[in-house]
Amino acid sequence: MVSPRVLLPIGLLVGLLFGCSQASRTAAGGVEDSPEPSAPRAVTAEDIQRTPGKPIEEVLASRFPGVTVVRSSDGGLSIRIRGTTSIRGSNEPLYVIDGVPIEPGPGGALFGINPYDIESIEVLKDAASTTMYGVRGANGVIVIRTKQPDQ
């Protein structure tokens, strides 16, 4: 007779079985193993400099699958990461510049940012990478790191 409280030690070495050797950046900036290949998640300063005169929003849309640019009636550009509808009423992703969340203003969230001051832009689309931002990250998160002057 088997007692209902018997623990059976079952373990899987997923990393060894499936060869999980790729690493990806988390929302907190750390690095973790990723079992599946994913689309590119960052645009660097060199990528932006290779497309002079092109708005940052269009650079992101051309680089990341599922990211679209919408032109509003006032001529501003806005980015959509998870389609055109949202539960929250807003379709804008959360913008985080050097760790500070910002709200989009007139002309778009990236309107006042000099493209040559940007070190990297990371687009977080999946639930696992946006959990750190809670409900504000429901439409995706765009993390922008600017170049810091030497101190």
DSSP file (Angstrom, degrees, kcal/mol; ACC not computed):
  #  RESIDUE AA STRUCTURE BP1 BP2  ACC     N-H-->O    O-->H-N    N-H-->O    O-->H-N    TCO  KAPPA ALPHA  PHI   PSI    X-CA   Y-CA   Z-CA
    1    1 A M              0   0    0      0, 0.0     2,-0.5     0, 0.0     0, 0.0   0.000 360.0 360.0 360.0 134.9    0.0    0.0    0.0
    2    2 A V        -     0   0    0      2,-0.0     0, 0.0     4,-0.0     0, 0.0  -0.833 360.0-130.1-101.2 130.1    1.3    3.4   -1.0
    3    3 A S    >   -     0   0    0     -2,-0.5     3,-1.3     1,-0.1    -1,-0.0  -0.511  15.6-128.1 -73.8 143.8    0.9    6.3    1.4
    4    4 A P  T 3  S+     0   0    0      0, 0.0    -1,-0.1     0, 0.0    -2,-0.0   0.575 105.2  63.0 -69.6  -6.1   -0.6    9.5   -0.2
    5    5 A R  T 3   +     0   0    0      2,-0.1     2,-0.4     0, 0.0    -2,-0.0   0.152  69.9 125.8-105.0  19.4    2.3   11.5    1.3
    6    6 A V    <   -     0   0    0     -3,-1.3     2,-0.5     1,-0.0    -4,-0.0  -0.654  51.0-146.4 -79.5 128.4    5.1    9.8   -0.6
    7    7 A L        -     0   0    0     -2,-0.4    -2,-0.1     2,-0.0    -1,-0.0  -0.834   5.5-155.6 -96.9 129.0    7.3   12.3   -2.5
    8    8 A L        -     0   0    0     -2,-0.5     2,-0.9     2,-0.0    -2,-0.0  -0.915  15.2-135.1-104.6 116.4    8.7   11.1   -5.8
    9    9 A P        +     0   0    0      0, 0.0     2,-0.5     0, 0.0    -2,-0.0  -0.592  33.9 169.8 -75.1 107.9   11.9   13.0   -6.8
   10   10 A I        +     0   0    0     -2,-0.9     2,-0.4     2,-0.0    -2,-0.0  -0.980   3.0 171.1-120.3 125.4   11.5   13.8  -10.4
   11   11 A G        -     0   0    0     -2,-0.5     2,-0.5     2,-0.0     0, 0.0  -0.991  17.8-158.3-137.0 144.3   13.9   16.2  -12.1
   12   12 A L        -     0   0    0     -2,-0.4     2,-1.3     4,-0.0     3,-0.2  -0.973  13.9-147.8-120.8 134.0   14.5   17.2  -15.6
   13   13 A L     >  +     0   0    0     -2,-0.5     4,-2.8     1,-0.2     3,-0.3  -0.641  29.0 169.3 -95.9  75.8   17.7   18.7  -16.8
   14   14 A V  H  > S+     0   0    0     -2,-1.3     4,-2.7     1,-0.2     6,-0.3   0.889  71.9  54.8 -59.2 -42.6   16.1   20.9  -19.4
   15   15 A G  H  >>S+     0   0    0     -3,-0.2     5,-1.2     1,-0.2     4,-0.8   0.887 114.2  40.6 -60.2 -39.4   19.2   22.8  -20.2
   16   16 A L  H  45S+     0   0    0     -3,-0.3    -2,-0.2     3,-0.2    -1,-0.2   0.872 115.9  49.7 -77.3 -37.0   21.2   19.7  -20.9
   17   17 A L  H  <5S+     0   0    0     -4,-2.8    -2,-0.2     1,-0.2    -3,-0.2   0.888 124.7  26.7 -68.6 -39.0   18.4   17.9  -22.8
   18   18 A F  H  <5S-     0   0    0     -4,-2.7    -1,-0.2    -5,-0.2     3,-0.2   0.385 103.5-118.3-110.0   3.7   17.6   20.8  -25.1
   19   19 A G  T  <5 -     0   0    0     -4,-0.8     2,-1.4    -5,-0.2    -3,-0.2   0.928  36.2-173.6  64.5  47.9   20.9   22.7  -25.3
   20   20 A C      < +     0   0    0     -5,-1.2    -1,-0.2    -6,-0.3    16,-0.1  -0.605  30.9 136.1 -77.4  94.5   19.7   26.0  -23.7
   21   21 A S        +     0   0    0     -2,-1.4     2,-0.2    -3,-0.2    -1,-0.2   0.430  32.9 104.5-121.5  -0.9   22.7   28.1  -24.2
   22   22 A Q  E     -A   34   0A   0     12,-0.6    12,-3.4    -3,-0.2     2,-0.3  -0.565  55.5-150.3 -82.9 147.8   21.3   31.4  -25.4
   23   23 A A  E     -A   33   0A   0     10,-0.3     2,-0.3    -2,-0.2    10,-0.2  -0.884  11.6-172.1-116.9 149.0   21.1   34.3  -23.0
   24   24 A S  E     -A   32   0A   0      8,-3.0     8,-2.8    -2,-0.3     2,-0.3  -0.968  27.2-108.9-137.7 155.4   18.6   37.2  -23.0
   25   25 A R  E     -A   31   0A   0     -2,-0.3     6,-0.2     6,-0.2     2,-0.1  -0.645  31.4-143.0 -85.4 136.9   18.4   40.4  -21.0
   26   26 A T    >   -     0   0    0      4,-2.5     3,-1.7    -2,-0.3   103,-0.1  -0.398  30.6 -98.8 -91.2 173.0   15.6   40.7  -18.5
   27   27 A A  T 3  S+     0   0    0      1,-0.3   102,-0.1   101,-0.2    -1,-0.1   0.819 124.1  55.7 -61.4 -31.3   13.5   43.8  -17.6
   28   28 A A  T 3  S-     0   0    0      1,-0.0    -1,-0.3     2,-0.0     3,-0.1   0.482 122.9-104.7 -82.1  -1.5   15.8   44.5  -14.6
   29   29 A G  S <  S+     0   0    0     -3,-1.7    -2,-0.1     1,-0.3    -1,-0.0   0.430  81.2 125.1  94.5  -0.6   18.9   44.5  -16.9
   30   30 A G        -     0   0    0     -5,-0.1    -4,-2.5     1,-0.0     2,-0.4  -0.194  58.9-117.2 -81.3 179.3   20.2   41.1  -15.8
   31   31 A V  E     +A   25   0A   0     -6,-0.2     2,-0.3    -3,-0.1    -6,-0.2  -0.974  32.8 173.5-122.8 134.4   21.0   38.2  -18.1
   32   32 A E  E     -A   24   0A   0     -8,-2.8    -8,-3.0    -2,-0.4     2,-0.2  -0.940  38.1 -93.7-135.6 159.5   19.2   34.8  -18.0
   33   33 A D  E     -A   23   0A   0     -2,-0.3   -10,-0.3   -10,-0.2   -12,-0.1  -0.479  35.4-157.2 -70.9 141.5   19.2   31.7  -20.1
   34   34 A S  E     -A   22   0A   0    -12,-3.4   -12,-0.6    -2,-0.2   -13,-0.2  -0.986   9.2-156.8-123.8 123.2   16.6   31.6  -22.9
   35   35 A P  S    S+     0   0    0      0, 0.0   -14,-0.1     0, 0.0    -1,-0.1   0.723  76.8  45.9 -74.5 -20.6   15.5   28.2  -24.2
   36   36 A E  S    S-     0   0    0    -16,-0.1     2,-0.1   -14,-0.1   -16,-0.0  -0.927  87.8-108.5-124.7 148.4   14.3   29.5  -27.6
   37   37 A P        -     0   0    0      0, 0.0     2,-0.3     0, 0.0     0, 0.0  -0.429  40.4-166.9 -68.6 146.8   15.7   31.9  -30.1
   38   38 A S        -     0   0    0     -2,-0.1     3,-0.1     1,-0.1    -4,-0.0  -0.833  25.6 -86.6-131.2 170.3   14.0   35.2  -30.3
   39   39 A A        -     0   0    0     -2,-0.3    -1,-0.1     1,-0.2    25,-0.1  -0.273  64.4 -75.3 -69.6 160.9   13.8   38.3  -32.5
   40   40 A P        -     0   0    0      0, 0.0    -1,-0.2     0, 0.0     3,-0.1  -0.312  45.4-170.5 -58.1 141.8   16.4   41.1  -32.0
   41   41 A R        +     0   0    0      1,-0.1    82,-1.8    -3,-0.1     2,-0.4   0.444  56.1  54.0-117.9  -1.7   15.5   43.1  -28.9
   42   42 A A  E     -B  122   0B   0     80,-0.2     2,-0.5    21,-0.1    80,-0.2  -0.989  53.9-155.1-139.9 146.3   17.8   46.1  -29.1
   43   43 A V  E     -B  121   0B   0     78,-2.9    78,-2.5    -2,-0.4     2,-0.1  -0.973  24.6-151.8-113.0 131.1   18.8   48.9  -31.4
   44   44 A T  E  >  -B  120   0B   0     -2,-0.5     4,-1.7    76,-0.2    76,-0.2  -0.463  30.4-101.8 -98.9 172.3   22.2   50.4  -30.8
   45   45 A A  H  > S+     0   0    0     74,-1.5     4,-2.3     1,-0.2     5,-0.2   0.853 122.9  56.5 -59.7 -35.6   23.6   53.8  -31.5
   46   46 A E  H  > S+     0   0    0     73,-0.2     4,-1.4     1,-0.2    -1,-0.2   0.886 104.1  52.4 -65.6 -38.3   25.4   52.5  -34.6
   47   47 A D  H  4 S+     0   0    0      1,-0.2     4,-0.3     2,-0.2    -1,-0.2   0.896 111.2  47.0 -62.9 -39.9   22.0   51.3  -35.9
   48   48 A I  H >< S+     0   0    0     -4,-1.7     3,-1.3     1,-0.2     6,-0.2   0.891 109.7  52.9 -69.8 -39.6   20.5   54.7  -35.5
   49   49 A Q  H 3< S+     0   0    0     -4,-2.3    -1,-0.2     1,-0.3    -2,-0.2   0.755 100.5  62.6 -68.9 -23.6   23.5   56.5  -37.1
   50   50 A R  T 3< S+     0   0    0     -4,-1.4    -1,-0.3     1,-0.3    -2,-0.2   0.605 104.0  50.4 -75.6 -10.8   23.2   54.2  -40.1
   51   51 A T  S X  S-     0   0    0     -3,-1.3     3,-1.5    -4,-0.3    -1,-0.3  -0.546  80.4-174.1-124.6  66.1   19.8   55.7  -40.8
   52   52 A P  T 3   +     0   0    0      0, 0.0    -3,-0.1     0, 0.0    -2,-0.0  -0.329  69.8  15.9 -65.7 141.4   20.3   59.5  -40.7
   53   53 A G  T 3  S+     0   0    0      1,-0.3    -2,-0.0    -2,-0.0     0, 0.0   0.339  94.8 120.0  82.7  -7.8   17.1   61.6  -41.0
   54   54 A K  S <  S-     0   0    0     -3,-1.5    -1,-0.3    -6,-0.2    -3,-0.1  -0.768  70.5-111.3 -91.0 132.1   14.8   58.7  -40.2
   55   55 A P     >  -     0   0    0      0, 0.0     4,-1.7     0, 0.0     3,-0.5  -0.265  22.0-120.9 -60.1 148.2   12.6   59.1  -37.1
   56   56 A I  H  > S+     0   0    0      1,-0.2     4,-2.3     2,-0.2     5,-0.2   0.869 112.2  60.2 -57.9 -38.1   13.4   56.7  -34.2
   57   57 A E  H  > S+     0   0    0      1,-0.2     4,-2.1     2,-0.2    -1,-0.2   0.896 105.6  47.0 -58.5 -41.4    9.9   55.3  -34.4
   58   58 A E  H  > S+     0   0    0     -3,-0.5     4,-1.9     2,-0.2    -1,-0.2   0.838 108.3  55.3 -71.6 -32.6   10.5   54.1  -38.0
   59   59 A V  H  X S+     0   0    0     -4,-1.7     4,-1.1     2,-0.2    -2,-0.2   0.921 110.3  46.7 -62.5 -43.0   13.9   52.6  -37.1
   60   60 A L  H  X S+     0   0    0     -4,-2.3     4,-2.3     1,-0.2     3,-0.4   0.911 111.1  51.2 -65.4 -42.2   12.2   50.6  -34.4
   61   61 A A  H  < S+     0   0    0     -4,-2.1     6,-0.2     1,-0.2    -1,-0.2   0.847 111.2  47.9 -65.4 -33.7    9.3   49.5  -36.7
   62   62 A S  H  < S+     0   0    0     -4,-1.9    -1,-0.2     1,-0.2    -2,-0.2   0.718 117.1  43.2 -79.1 -19.0   11.8   48.3  -39.3
   63   63 A R  H  < S+     0   0    0     -4,-1.1    -2,-0.2    -3,-0.4    -1,-0.2   0.798 108.6  54.6 -95.8 -32.5   13.9   46.4  -36.8
   64   64 A F  S >< S-     0   0    0     -4,-2.3     3,-1.4    -5,-0.1    -1,-0.1  -0.901  78.0-127.1-113.2 127.3   11.3   44.6  -34.6
   65   65 A P  T 3  S+     0   0    0      0, 0.0     3,-0.1     0, 0.0    -3,-0.1  -0.464  95.7  22.8 -66.9 139.4    8.5   42.3  -35.9
   66   66 A G  T 3  S+     0   0    0      1,-0.3     2,-0.6    -2,-0.1    17,-0.5   0.347  92.6 117.1  87.7  -6.6    5.1   43.3  -34.6
   67   67 A V    <   -     0   0    0     -3,-1.4     2,-0.3    -6,-0.2    -1,-0.3  -0.849  42.3-178.2 -96.5 124.8    6.1   46.9  -33.9
   68   68 A T  E     -F   80   0C   0     12,-2.7    12,-2.8    -2,-0.6     2,-0.4  -0.877  21.2-136.3-122.8 155.8    4.1   49.4  -36.0
   69   69 A V  E     -F   79   0C   0     -2,-0.3     2,-0.5    10,-0.2    10,-0.2  -0.936  16.4-164.8-112.1 131.9    4.2   53.2  -36.4
   70   70 A V  E     -F   78   0C   0      8,-3.1     8,-2.4    -2,-0.4     2,-0.5  -0.968  11.2-144.5-118.8 129.4    0.9   55.2  -36.5
   71   71 A R  E     -F   77   0C   0     -2,-0.5     6,-0.2     6,-0.2     5,-0.1  -0.823  19.5-145.7 -93.5 125.9    0.8   58.8  -37.7
   72   72 A S    >   -     0   0    0      4,-2.9     3,-1.7    -2,-0.5    -1,-0.0  -0.293  28.6 -99.9 -84.6 173.2   -1.7   60.9  -35.8
   73   73 A S  T 3  S+     0   0    0      1,-0.3    -1,-0.1     2,-0.1    -2,-0.0   0.764 122.4  56.5 -66.3 -24.9   -3.8   63.7  -37.2
   74   74 A D  T 3  S-     0   0    0      2,-0.1    -1,-0.3     1,-0.0     3,-0.1   0.394 122.0-104.6 -87.7   5.1   -1.5   66.3  -35.7
   75   75 A G  S <  S+     0   0    0     -3,-1.7    -2,-0.1     1,-0.3     2,-0.1   0.350  77.3 133.7  93.0  -5.5    1.5   64.8  -37.5
   76   76 A G        -     0   0    0     -5,-0.1    -4,-2.9     1,-0.1     2,-0.4  -0.368  50.1-129.6 -76.2 157.9    3.0   63.0  -34.5
   77   77 A L  E     -F   71   0C   0     30,-1.1     2,-0.3    -6,-0.2    33,-0.3  -0.875  23.1-176.2-108.5 140.2    4.2   59.5  -34.6
   78   78 A S  E     -F   70   0C   0     -8,-2.4    -8,-3.1    -2,-0.4     2,-0.4  -0.969  18.7-129.8-133.8 154.2    3.3   56.8  -32.1
   79   79 A I  E     -F   69   0C   0     -2,-0.3     2,-0.4   -10,-0.2   -10,-0.2  -0.807  12.3-163.2-105.7 140.3    4.4   53.2  -31.7
   80   80 A R  E     +F   68   0C   0    -12,-2.8   -12,-2.7    -2,-0.4    12,-0.1  -0.992  14.1 169.2-121.0 127.3    2.1   50.2  -31.3
   81   81 A I  S    S+     0   0    0     58,-0.5    -1,-0.1    10,-0.5    59,-0.1   0.799  77.2  34.2-103.2 -41.0    3.6   47.0  -30.0
   82   82 A R  S    S-     0   0    0     57,-0.4     3,-0.3     1,-0.4    -1,-0.1  -0.318 117.2 -83.6-115.6  49.5    0.6   44.8  -29.3
   83   83 A G        -     0   0    0    -17,-0.5    -1,-0.4     1,-0.2    -2,-0.2  -0.291  58.0 -63.5  85.5-169.3   -1.9   45.7  -31.9
   84   84 A T  S    S+     0   0    0     -3,-0.1     2,-0.3    -4,-0.1    -1,-0.2   0.472 106.3  67.6-102.5  -3.3   -4.4   48.5  -32.1
   85   85 A T        -     0   0    0     -3,-0.3     2,-0.3     6,-0.1     3,-0.1  -0.856  55.4-179.8-118.9 156.1   -6.7   47.7  -29.2
   86   86 A S        -     0   0    0     -2,-0.3     3,-0.3     1,-0.1     5,-0.1  -0.996  33.9-136.6-151.8 149.7   -6.1   47.8  -25.5
   87   87 A I  S    S+     0   0    0     -2,-0.3    -1,-0.1     1,-0.2     4,-0.1   0.859 105.7  56.9 -71.5 -37.4   -8.0   47.1  -22.3
   88   88 A R  S    S-     0   0    0      2,-0.3    -1,-0.2     1,-0.1     3,-0.1   0.624 110.8-117.2 -73.3 -13.4   -6.6   50.2  -20.6
   89   89 A G  S    S+     0   0    0     -3,-0.3     2,-0.4     1,-0.3    -1,-0.1   0.146  89.4  89.0  95.5 -20.1   -7.9   52.5  -23.3
   90   90 A S        -     0   0    0      1,-0.1    -2,-0.3     2,-0.1    -1,-0.3  -0.891  54.5-166.9-110.7 142.7   -4.4   53.6  -24.3
   91   91 A N        +     0   0    0     -2,-0.4   -10,-0.5    -3,-0.1    -9,-0.3   0.487  53.9 112.6-103.1  -5.7   -2.4   51.8  -27.0
   92   92 A E        -     0   0    0    -12,-0.1    47,-0.2     1,-0.1   -12,-0.1  -0.422  65.1-128.1 -70.0 137.4    0.9   53.5  -26.2
   93   93 A P        -     0   0    0      0, 0.0     2,-0.4     0, 0.0    48,-0.2  -0.337  34.3 -93.2 -72.3 167.1    3.7   51.4  -24.7
   94   94 A L  E     -c  141   0B   0     46,-2.5    48,-3.1    42,-0.1     2,-0.5  -0.708  38.2-148.8 -81.0 131.8    5.4   52.5  -21.6
   95   95 A Y  E     -cD 142 102B   0      7,-0.9     7,-2.9    -2,-0.4     2,-0.5  -0.907  13.0-172.6-104.6 128.6    8.6   54.5  -22.3
   96   96 A V  E     -cD 143 101B   0     46,-2.7    48,-3.4    -2,-0.5     2,-0.6  -0.971   1.2-170.6-123.9 114.9   11.4   54.3  -19.8
   97   97 A I  E >  S-cD 144 100B   0      3,-2.6     3,-1.8    -2,-0.5    48,-0.2  -0.925  75.3 -23.4-110.5 116.6   14.3   56.6  -20.3
   98   98 A D  T 3  S-     0   0    0     46,-2.9    -1,-0.2    -2,-0.6    47,-0.1   0.862 129.5 -48.3  50.1  41.5   17.4   55.9  -18.2
   99   99 A G  T 3  S+     0   0    0     45,-0.3    -1,-0.3     1,-0.2    46,-0.1   0.425 116.6 112.0  86.1  -0.9   15.2   54.2  -15.6
  100  100 A V  E <   -D   97   0B   0     -3,-1.8    -3,-2.6     0, 0.0    -1,-0.2  -0.925  63.8-134.6-110.3 118.9   12.5   56.9  -15.5
  101  101 A P  E     -D   96   0B   0      0, 0.0     2,-0.3     0, 0.0    -5,-0.2  -0.493  26.9-168.8 -69.0 136.6    9.0   56.2  -16.9
  102  102 A I  E     -D   95   0B   0     -7,-2.9    -7,-0.9    -2,-0.2     7,-0.1  -0.907  18.1-128.8-125.5 155.7    7.7   59.0  -19.1
  103  103 A E        -     0   0    0     -2,-0.3     2,-0.1    -9,-0.1    -9,-0.1  -0.812  35.8-103.4 -99.0 142.7    4.3   59.7  -20.6
  104  104 A P        -     0   0    0      0, 0.0     5,-0.2     0, 0.0     3,-0.1  -0.410  41.1-163.8 -64.8 138.9    4.0   60.5  -24.3
  105  105 A G    >   -     0   0    0      3,-0.5     3,-1.9     1,-0.2     5,-0.1  -0.388  40.2 -49.2-108.4-170.6    3.5   64.2  -25.0
  106  106 A P  T 3  S+     0   0    0      0, 0.0    -1,-0.2     0, 0.0     5,-0.1  -0.387 128.0  24.4 -62.4 138.2    2.3   66.0  -28.1
  107  107 A G  T 3  S-     0   0    0     -3,-0.1   -30,-1.1    -2,-0.1     3,-0.1   0.374 130.9 -63.8  87.7  -4.7    4.1   64.9  -31.2
  108  108 A G    X   -     0   0    0     -3,-1.9     3,-1.0   -32,-0.2    -3,-0.5  -0.239  54.7 -82.1 109.3 160.8    4.9   61.5  -29.7
  109  109 A A  T 3  S+     0   0    0    -32,-0.3     3,-0.3     1,-0.2    -1,-0.1   0.777 126.9  44.7 -71.6 -27.3    7.0   60.2  -26.8
  110  110 A L  T >  S+     0   0    0    -33,-0.3     3,-1.1     1,-0.2    -1,-0.2   0.278  81.8 106.0-100.9  11.2   10.3   60.3  -28.7
  111  111 A F  T <  S+     0   0    0     -3,-1.0    -1,-0.2     1,-0.2    -2,-0.1   0.885  82.5  40.3 -60.8 -44.5    9.7   63.8  -30.2
  112  112 A G  T 3  S+     0   0    0     -4,-0.3     2,-0.5    -3,-0.3    -1,-0.2   0.315  91.7 104.1 -91.8   9.6   12.2   65.7  -28.0
  113  113 A I    <   -     0   0    0     -3,-1.1     5,-0.1     2,-0.0    -3,-0.0  -0.803  69.3-132.2 -98.3 127.8   15.0   63.1  -27.9
  114  114 A N    >   -     0   0    0     -2,-0.5     3,-2.1     1,-0.2     4,-0.3  -0.648  12.9-143.4 -73.6 121.6   18.1   63.7  -30.0
  115  115 A P  G >  S+     0   0    0      0, 0.0     3,-1.0     0, 0.0    -1,-0.2   0.790  98.9  59.8 -58.6 -27.3   18.7   60.4  -31.8
  116  116 A Y  G 3  S+     0   0    0      1,-0.2    -2,-0.0   -68,-0.1   -67,-0.0   0.541  96.6  61.2 -81.2  -5.0   22.5   60.9  -31.4
  117  117 A D  G <  S+     0   0    0     -3,-2.1    30,-3.0    29,-0.1     2,-0.4   0.462  84.3 101.0 -92.1  -3.8   22.1   60.9  -27.6
  118  118 A I  E <   - E   0 146B   0     -3,-1.0    28,-0.3    -4,-0.3     3,-0.1  -0.694  44.7-179.0 -89.8 129.2   20.7   57.4  -27.6
  119  119 A E  E    S-     0   0B   0     26,-3.0   -74,-1.5    -2,-0.4     2,-0.3   0.869  70.7 -17.0 -87.1 -45.9   23.0   54.5  -26.6
  120  120 A S  E     -BE  44 145B   0     25,-1.9    25,-2.9   -76,-0.2     2,-0.4  -0.988  50.1-150.7-158.5 154.4   20.5   51.7  -27.0
  121  121 A I  E     -BE  43 144B   0    -78,-2.5   -78,-2.9    -2,-0.3     2,-0.4  -0.998  15.4-167.4-128.8 127.6   16.7   51.1  -27.3
  122  122 A E  E     -BE  42 143B   0     21,-3.1    21,-3.0    -2,-0.4     2,-0.6  -0.954   8.5-151.7-117.8 133.6   15.2   47.8  -26.1
  123  123 A V  E     - E   0 142B   0    -82,-1.8     2,-0.6    -2,-0.4    19,-0.2  -0.921   7.2-164.4-107.5 120.2   11.7   46.7  -26.9
  124  124 A L  E     + E   0 141B   0     17,-3.3    17,-2.3    -2,-0.6   -43,-0.0  -0.915  21.9 156.5-105.6 118.1   10.1   44.4  -24.4
  125  125 A K        +     0   0    0     -2,-0.6    -1,-0.1    15,-0.2     2,-0.1   0.737  43.5  77.8-113.3 -31.6    7.0   42.7  -25.8
  126  126 A D  S  > S-     0   0    0      1,-0.1     4,-1.2    14,-0.0     3,-0.5  -0.429  80.3-116.2 -89.7 160.7    6.3   39.5  -23.8
  127  127 A A  H  > S+     0   0    0      1,-0.2     4,-0.9     2,-0.2     3,-0.2   0.841 110.3  59.3 -62.1 -36.3    4.7   39.2  -20.4
  128  128 A A  H  4 S+     0   0    0      1,-0.2     3,-0.3     2,-0.2  -101,-0.2   0.881 110.3  40.9 -63.9 -37.8    7.8   37.7  -18.8
  129  129 A S  H  4 S+     0   0    0     -3,-0.5    -1,-0.2     1,-0.2     3,-0.2   0.654 116.4  48.6 -87.2 -14.1   10.0   40.8  -19.6
  130  130 A T  H >< S+     0   0    0     -4,-1.2     3,-1.5    -3,-0.2     4,-0.3   0.436  80.5  96.0-102.4   0.6    7.3   43.4  -18.8
  131  131 A T  G >< S+     0   0    0     -4,-0.9     3,-1.4    -3,-0.3    -1,-0.1   0.824  75.3  64.8 -60.8 -31.7    6.2   42.0  -15.4
  132  132 A M  G 3  S+     0   0    0      1,-0.3    -1,-0.3    -4,-0.2    -2,-0.1   0.779 102.2  49.7 -61.1 -26.4    8.5   44.4  -13.6
  133  133 A Y  G X  S-     0   0    0     -3,-1.5     3,-1.0     1,-0.3     4,-0.3   0.437  95.6-157.9 -95.6  -1.0    6.5   47.3  -14.9
  134  134 A G  G X   -     0   0    0     -3,-1.4     3,-1.3    -4,-0.3    -1,-0.3  -0.238  61.7 -15.0  63.2-144.8    3.1   45.9  -13.9
  135  135 A V  G >  S+     0   0    0      1,-0.3     3,-1.6     2,-0.2    -1,-0.2   0.757 130.2  67.8 -67.5 -25.0    0.0   47.1  -15.6
  136  136 A R  G <  S+     0   0    0     -3,-1.0     3,-0.4     1,-0.3    -1,-0.3   0.765  98.4  53.1 -66.5 -23.0    1.7   50.1  -17.1
  137  137 A G  G X  S+     0   0    0     -3,-1.3     3,-1.9    -4,-0.3    -1,-0.3   0.245  74.6 108.7 -93.9  13.2    3.7   47.6  -19.2
  138  138 A A  T <  S+     0   0    0     -3,-1.6    -1,-0.2     1,-0.3    -2,-0.1   0.802  82.1  45.0 -61.9 -30.0    0.6   45.9  -20.6
  139  139 A N  T 3  S-     0   0    0     -3,-0.4   -58,-0.5     1,-0.4   -57,-0.4   0.207 128.6 -88.5 -96.8  15.3    1.1   47.4  -24.1
  140  140 A G    <   -     0   0    0     -3,-1.9   -46,-2.5   -59,-0.1    -1,-0.4  -0.202  40.5-104.6  98.0 165.9    4.8   46.7  -24.1
  141  141 A V  E     -cE  94 124B   0    -17,-2.3   -17,-3.3   -48,-0.2     2,-0.6  -0.996  14.7-157.4-134.3 135.3    7.8   48.7  -22.8
  142  142 A I  E     -cE  95 123B   0    -48,-3.1   -46,-2.7    -2,-0.4     2,-0.6  -0.955  14.6-162.5-112.9 113.1   10.4   50.7  -24.7
  143  143 A V  E     -cE  96 122B   0    -21,-3.0   -21,-3.1    -2,-0.6     2,-0.5  -0.857   6.1-169.3-101.1 119.7   13.6   51.0  -22.6
  144  144 A I  E     -cE  97 121B   0    -48,-3.4   -46,-2.9    -2,-0.6     2,-0.5  -0.933   6.5-166.6-113.1 127.7   15.9   53.8  -23.8
  145  145 A R  E     - E   0 120B   0    -25,-2.9   -26,-3.0    -2,-0.5   -25,-1.9  -0.962  13.6-152.4-111.8 126.5   19.4   54.2  -22.5
  146  146 A T  E     - E   0 118B   0     -2,-0.5     2,-0.3   -28,-0.3   -28,-0.3  -0.579  27.9 -93.6 -95.6 160.4   21.1   57.5  -23.3
  147  147 A K        -     0   0    0    -30,-3.0    -1,-0.1    -2,-0.2   -31,-0.0  -0.548  40.7-143.4 -71.0 132.9   24.8   58.1  -23.6
  148  148 A Q        -     0   0    0     -2,-0.3     3,-0.1     1,-0.0     2,-0.0  -0.825  16.1-116.6-100.4 135.4   26.3   59.3  -20.4
  149  149 A P        -     0   0    0      0, 0.0     2,-0.2     0, 0.0    -1,-0.0  -0.378  40.0 -96.5 -66.7 149.3   29.0   61.9  -20.3
  150  150 A D              0   0    0      1,-0.1     0, 0.0    -2,-0.0     0, 0.0  -0.467 360.0 360.0 -66.7 132.6   32.3   60.8  -18.9
  151  151 A Q              0   0    0     -2,-0.2    -1,-0.1    -3,-0.1     0, 0.0   0.392 360.0 360.0-114.4 360.0   32.6   61.8  -15.3
